Amino acid sequence: MPKFVLDKYALDSQKSEAKAKVVSELGSNASVSGNVIEVPSYNATKVAQILSQVGIKYSGG
């Protein structure tokens, strides 16, 4: 499962918004722990799109 590690220097409000959108869109397919979002590989593109929309930099994916 791809892991997206959110930029530790991003605003907490941005990270919270991004995580909420991922969970809202993917539900139980998304696992969020701290600054790490884990999803099945078939949802990786969707997560990358959400993070780009919110303006969060990330590594992995």
Phi and psi in degrees as GROMACS dihedral restraints (atoms count N, CA, C in turn):
[ dihedral_restraints ]
;  ai    aj    ak    al  type     phi  dphi    fc
    3     4     5     6     1   -63.3    20    10
    4     5     6     7     1   142.2    20    10
    6     7     8     9     1  -114.4    20    10
    7     8     9    10     1   132.5    20    10
    9    10    11    12     1  -109.5    20    10
   10    11    12    13     1   119.1    20    10
   12    13    14    15     1  -102.5    20    10
   13    14    15    16     1   116.0    20    10
   15    16    17    18     1   -73.9    20    10
   16    17    18    19     1   148.0    20    10
   18    19    20    21     1   -57.9    20    10
   19    20    21    22     1   122.9    20    10
   21    22    23    24     1   -68.7    20    10
   22    23    24    25     1   -15.3    20    10
   24    25    26    27     1   -94.2    20    10
   25    26    27    28     1    -2.3    20    10
   27    28    29    30     1   -70.3    20    10
   28    29    30    31     1   153.8    20    10
   30    31    32    33     1   -62.4    20    10
   31    32    33    34     1   141.1    20    10
   33    34    35    36     1   -58.5    20    10
   34    35    36    37     1   -36.8    20    10
   36    37    38    39     1   -64.4    20    10
   37    38    39    40     1   -37.6    20    10
   39    40    41    42     1   -67.2    20    10
   40    41    42    43     1   -43.4    20    10
   42    43    44    45     1   -63.5    20    10
   43    44    45    46     1   -41.2    20    10
   45    46    47    48     1   -63.3    20    10
   46    47    48    49     1   -42.8    20    10
   48    49    50    51     1   -62.3    20    10
   49    50    51    52     1   -45.0    20    10
   51    52    53    54     1   -62.1    20    10
   52    53    54    55     1   -46.3    20    10
   54    55    56    57     1   -64.4    20    10
   55    56    57    58     1   -40.1    20    10
   57    58    59    60     1   -63.8    20    10
   58    59    60    61     1   -41.0    20    10
   60    61    62    63     1   -66.1    20    10
   61    62    63    64     1   -40.7    20    10
   63    64    65    66     1   -62.2    20    10
   64    65    66    67     1   -47.3    20    10
   66    67    68    69     1   -65.2    20    10
   67    68    69    70     1   -39.2    20    10
   69    70    71    72     1   -62.2    20    10
   70    71    72    73     1   -42.3    20    10
   72    73    74    75     1   -78.3    20    10
   73    74    75    76     1   -38.6    20    10
   75    76    77    78     1  -107.8    20    10
   76    77    78    79     1   -13.3    20    10
   78    79    80    81     1    57.8    20    10
   79    80    81    82     1  -129.6    20    10
   81    82    83    84     1   -72.7    20    10
   82    83    84    85     1    -6.9    20    10
   84    85    86    87     1   -74.4    20    10
   85    86    87    88     1   -13.2    20    10
   87    88    89    90     1  -107.2    20    10
   88    89    90    91     1   137.2    20    10
   90    91    92    93     1  -117.7    20    10
   91    92    93    94     1   120.7    20    10
   93    94    95    96     1  -117.5    20    10
   94    95    96    97     1   127.0    20    10
   96    97    98    99     1  -143.1    20    10
   97    98    99   100     1   110.5    20    10
   99   100   101   102     1    61.5    20    10
  100   101   102   103     1  -122.4    20    10
  102   103   104   105     1   -97.7    20    10
  103   104   105   106     1    15.6    20    10
  105   106   107   108     1  -115.0    20    10
  106   107   108   109     1   130.1    20    10
  108   109   110   111     1  -115.9    20    10
  109   110   111   112     1   125.8    20    10
  111   112   113   114     1  -118.0    20    10
  112   113   114   115     1   131.9    20    10
  114   115   116   117     1  -140.5    20    10
  115   116   117   118     1   160.2    20    10
  117   118   119   120     1   -62.1    20    10
  118   119   120   121     1   152.0    20    10
  120   121   122   123     1   -58.3    20    10
  121   122   123   124     1   -31.3    20    10
  123   124   125   126     1   -71.1    20    10
  124   125   126   127     1   -10.7    20    10
  126   127   128   129     1  -104.6    20    10
  127   128   129   130     1     0.0    20    10
  129   130   131   132     1   -60.6    20    10
  130   131   132   133     1   -41.0    20    10
  132   133   134   135     1   -62.8    20    10
  133   134   135   136     1   -40.8    20    10
  135   136   137   138     1   -62.6    20    10
  136   137   138   139     1   -41.9    20    10
  138   139   140   141     1   -64.6    20    10
  139   140   141   142     1   -43.4    20    10
  141   142   143   144     1   -59.7    20    10
  142   143   144   145     1   -40.6    20    10
  144   145   146   147     1   -63.9    20    10
  145   146   147   148     1   -44.5    20    10
  147   148   149   150     1   -62.2    20    10
  148   149   150   151     1   -45.9    20    10
  150   151   152   153     1   -63.8    20    10
  151   152   153   154     1   -36.3    20    10
  153   154   155   156     1   -67.2    20    10
  154   155   156   157     1   -41.1    20    10
  156   157   158   159     1   -60.7    20    10
  157   158   159   160     1   -42.1    20    10
  159   160   161   162     1   -75.6    20    10
  160   161   162   163     1   -24.4    20    10
  162   163   164   165     1    91.0    20    10
  163   164   165   166     1    30.6    20    10
  165   166   167   168     1   -99.7    20    10
  166   167   168   169     1   132.3    20    10
  168   169   170   171     1   -83.6    20    10
  169   170   171   172     1   149.3    20    10
  171   172   173   174     1  -150.5    20    10
  172   173   174   175     1   164.6    20    10
  174   175   176   177     1  -122.0    20    10
  175   176   177   178     1   160.4    20    10
  177   178   179   180     1    84.0    20    10
  178   179   180   181     1  -156.0    20    10
